[in-house]
Amino acid sequence: MARTVLSVLGVLLALYVVFVFIIPAVFGIVKLLLIIAVVALVAIAAVTLVGRISGR
């Protein structure tokens, strides 16, 4: 009986860790990478535009 109760508590703790810590951390990392990608895209576009304007 104790083994079953501890197994259920272990599963509940694992689900708690996944939904409270792991999933928000993954979404935070994805959001950070998306922001970095947008900033890099703007920087590349600006450098390309300045290069084409000053090259003529």
Steps between C-alpha positions, in 0.01 A plus 500: 500500500779741590674423173187595304454822695863598450476418129196723463673779694807463278292529185319806637832662593642427154194656334530803730866545405425466130209745495642757745870504411579330170225626267527869603879479470473360147253772399728764652800371304299490177379856560856618569629332183217655298587848629869445419407382149285809437778732621752320276265526201459875556878543533569306181234696313647830623856406401384382159300816442787728605741302284282533193437871553865593560624270223335699224 
